Amino acid sequence: METDTRAELLRRADLDQAARRSFKAHEAAAVDAANLPWLRELVGRIGWPGHSVVGEDGAHAAWLLVQHADADPAFQRRCLELLTAAAEQGQATRRQVAYLTDRVLIAEGAPQEYGTQVAGREGVWAPMSLGSPASVDARREAMSLEPLATYLARFEEVYGPPEPSSVPCPGCGADLEFWLAEPSADTELECLACGETLRLNWRRGRP
């Protein structure tokens, strides 16, 4: 086992989670930017860091970091291929594959398969751009995931009802509240104070 690599993965994952618990987007972005080149180098050197290489907790930490490597979608797609192969060999979990599959699909503008990527919509938590909703629970079960309704209820329990995001109006600085659109759509905001129109795409507007 690569004990030093495991320790560094755990350290970086702790920083990742601390930044996200702060609910300050700039802190999470800074941590992600620092983690990405390090993770690229690691994967380039040893491939996917599976259970036998860095332990189950280290492998989980690696998965967490690549989930948040949104600045490099091509790298996330490559890691998904490696992670899927690792899961087939017992070196990763099906749950991890499901989450990263959805993350990659959403980034590519395609519907997700398992509904793991969630956003607030008009006061409720809902999956973003979900393909074949009627059969999603069967797909989730095959990946060791709970039913979608249970998953969404847990979001409500942990985070409370979602609140709209906000951005400052470029014309007058007033706060403009909005709910995130589907990944394939833009959100157009009109400032009632000055009439300025602002268009956001999903990646810029995502918290």
C-alpha positions as CSV (number, residue, x, y, z in Angstrom):
1,M,0.0,0.0,0.0
2,E,1.1,3.5,-0.8
3,T,0.8,4.9,2.7
4,D,2.1,8.4,1.9
5,T,-0.3,8.7,-1.1
6,R,-3.2,7.5,1.1
7,A,-2.3,10.1,3.8
8,E,-2.2,12.9,1.2
9,L,-5.5,11.8,-0.4
10,L,-7.2,11.9,3.1
11,R,-5.7,15.3,3.8
12,R,-6.9,16.8,0.6
13,A,-10.4,15.3,1.0
14,D,-10.6,16.8,4.5
15,L,-9.8,20.2,3.0
16,D,-12.4,19.6,0.3
17,Q,-15.1,18.9,2.8
18,A,-14.2,21.7,5.1
19,A,-14.4,24.2,2.2
20,R,-17.8,22.9,1.2
21,R,-19.2,23.0,4.8
22,S,-18.2,26.7,4.8
23,F,-20.8,27.3,2.0
24,K,-18.3,29.8,0.5
25,A,-18.0,29.0,-3.2
26,H,-14.7,30.8,-3.6
27,E,-13.1,28.6,-0.9
28,A,-14.3,25.4,-2.5
29,A,-13.1,26.6,-5.9
30,A,-9.6,27.4,-4.5
31,V,-9.4,23.9,-3.0
32,D,-10.5,22.2,-6.2
33,A,-8.0,24.2,-8.2
34,A,-5.2,23.1,-5.9
35,N,-6.3,19.4,-6.0
36,L,-6.8,19.0,-9.7
37,P,-3.2,19.1,-10.9
38,W,-2.1,16.9,-8.0
39,L,-4.8,14.3,-8.8
40,R,-3.9,14.4,-12.6
41,E,-0.3,13.6,-11.7
42,L,-1.3,10.8,-9.4
43,V,-3.7,9.1,-11.9
44,G,-1.1,9.5,-14.6
45,R,1.5,7.8,-12.5
46,I,-0.4,4.9,-10.9
47,G,-3.8,4.8,-12.7
48,W,-6.9,4.7,-10.5
49,P,-5.9,4.5,-6.8
50,G,-7.9,1.5,-5.8
51,H,-8.5,-0.2,-2.4
52,S,-5.4,-2.3,-2.5
53,V,-3.2,0.7,-3.3
54,V,-4.5,3.4,-0.9
55,G,-7.0,1.6,1.2
56,E,-10.8,1.9,1.0
57,D,-10.7,5.4,2.7
58,G,-8.0,6.6,0.4
59,A,-9.9,5.3,-2.7
60,H,-13.0,7.1,-1.4
61,A,-11.0,10.3,-1.0
62,A,-9.7,10.0,-4.6
63,W,-13.3,9.6,-5.8
64,L,-14.4,12.6,-3.9
65,L,-11.6,14.7,-5.4
66,V,-12.5,13.7,-9.0
67,Q,-16.2,14.4,-8.4
68,H,-15.1,18.0,-7.8
69,A,-12.7,18.2,-10.7
70,D,-15.3,20.0,-12.8
71,A,-12.7,22.3,-14.4
72,D,-11.4,19.4,-16.5
73,P,-14.4,17.4,-17.8
74,A,-12.1,15.3,-20.1
75,F,-10.1,14.2,-17.0
76,Q,-13.3,13.3,-15.2
77,R,-14.4,11.2,-18.2
78,R,-11.0,9.4,-18.2
79,C,-11.3,8.8,-14.5
80,L,-14.8,7.4,-15.0
81,E,-13.3,4.8,-17.4
82,L,-10.6,3.9,-14.9
83,L,-13.0,3.8,-11.9
84,T,-15.5,1.6,-13.8
85,A,-12.7,-0.9,-14.5
86,A,-11.5,-0.7,-10.9
87,A,-15.1,-1.5,-9.7
88,E,-15.2,-4.6,-11.9
89,Q,-12.0,-5.8,-10.1
90,G,-13.3,-5.0,-6.6
91,Q,-11.1,-2.0,-6.3
92,A,-13.9,0.6,-6.1
93,T,-17.6,0.6,-5.5
94,R,-20.6,0.7,-7.8
95,R,-22.0,3.7,-5.8
96,Q,-18.8,5.6,-6.7
97,V,-19.3,4.7,-10.4
98,A,-22.9,5.8,-10.3
99,Y,-22.1,9.2,-8.8
100,L,-19.2,9.9,-11.2
101,T,-21.3,8.7,-14.2
102,D,-23.9,11.3,-13.4
103,R,-21.4,14.0,-12.8
104,V,-19.7,13.4,-16.2
105,L,-23.0,13.1,-18.1
106,I,-24.3,16.4,-16.6
107,A,-21.1,18.2,-17.5
108,E,-21.4,16.9,-21.1
109,G,-25.0,18.2,-21.4
110,A,-26.6,14.7,-21.3
111,P,-29.3,13.4,-19.0
112,Q,-27.9,11.6,-15.9
113,E,-28.7,8.0,-15.3
114,Y,-29.1,7.7,-11.5
115,G,-30.3,11.1,-10.3
116,T,-27.4,11.7,-7.9
117,Q,-26.9,15.3,-9.1
118,V,-29.5,17.4,-7.4
119,A,-30.4,21.1,-7.4
120,G,-33.1,23.2,-5.7
121,R,-36.1,23.9,-7.9
122,E,-38.8,26.2,-6.7
123,G,-38.3,25.3,-3.0
124,V,-37.8,21.5,-3.4
125,W,-34.8,19.3,-4.1
126,A,-34.9,17.6,-7.5
127,P,-32.6,15.7,-9.8
128,M,-31.1,17.6,-12.7
129,S,-31.9,16.4,-16.2
130,L,-32.8,12.8,-15.5
131,G,-33.2,10.2,-18.3
132,S,-36.0,7.6,-18.1
133,P,-37.3,8.7,-14.7
134,A,-39.8,5.7,-14.5
135,S,-37.0,3.2,-14.3
136,V,-34.5,5.2,-12.2
137,D,-35.0,3.2,-9.0
138,A,-34.2,0.0,-10.8
139,R,-31.0,1.5,-12.1
140,R,-30.2,2.9,-8.6
141,E,-30.7,-0.5,-7.0
142,A,-28.3,-2.1,-9.4
143,M,-25.7,0.4,-8.2
144,S,-26.4,-0.1,-4.5
145,L,-28.2,3.2,-4.2
146,E,-31.4,3.8,-2.2
147,P,-34.6,4.8,-4.0
148,L,-34.6,8.3,-5.4
149,A,-37.4,9.6,-3.1
150,T,-35.4,8.5,0.0
151,Y,-32.3,10.2,-1.4
152,L,-34.2,13.5,-2.0
153,A,-35.8,13.3,1.5
154,R,-32.3,13.0,3.0
155,F,-31.3,16.3,1.3
156,E,-34.3,17.9,2.9
157,E,-33.4,16.5,6.2
158,V,-29.7,17.5,6.1
159,Y,-29.9,20.8,4.3
160,G,-33.5,22.0,4.8
161,P,-35.6,23.4,2.0
162,P,-33.4,24.8,-0.8
163,E,-33.1,28.5,-1.3
164,P,-32.6,30.3,-4.6
165,S,-29.1,31.3,-5.7
166,S,-28.3,35.0,-6.2
167,V,-25.9,37.1,-8.3
168,P,-25.3,40.9,-8.3
169,C,-26.9,42.8,-11.1
170,P,-24.0,44.1,-13.4
171,G,-26.0,47.4,-13.8
172,C,-26.9,48.4,-10.3
173,G,-25.5,45.8,-8.0
174,A,-28.9,44.6,-6.7
175,D,-29.1,40.9,-5.7
176,L,-30.9,38.9,-8.4
177,E,-32.3,35.6,-7.1
178,F,-32.8,32.6,-9.4
179,W,-33.3,28.8,-9.5
180,L,-30.7,26.9,-11.5
181,A,-32.0,25.9,-15.0
182,E,-31.4,22.5,-16.5
183,P,-27.7,22.0,-17.5
184,S,-28.6,22.3,-21.2
185,A,-30.5,25.6,-20.7
186,D,-29.6,29.2,-19.9
187,T,-31.2,31.2,-17.1
188,E,-32.1,34.7,-18.1
189,L,-32.6,37.3,-15.3
190,E,-34.0,40.8,-15.6
191,C,-33.3,43.3,-12.9
192,L,-36.5,45.0,-11.9
193,A,-34.5,47.9,-10.4
194,C,-32.6,49.0,-13.6
195,G,-33.8,46.8,-16.4
196,E,-30.5,45.1,-17.0
197,T,-30.7,41.6,-18.4
198,L,-28.2,38.9,-17.3
199,R,-27.8,35.4,-18.8
200,L,-26.3,32.6,-16.8
201,N,-25.4,29.1,-18.0
202,W,-25.4,26.2,-15.7
203,R,-21.7,25.9,-15.1
204,R,-21.3,29.6,-14.2
205,G,-24.4,29.6,-12.1
206,R,-23.8,26.4,-10.2
207,P,-22.8,26.8,-6.6
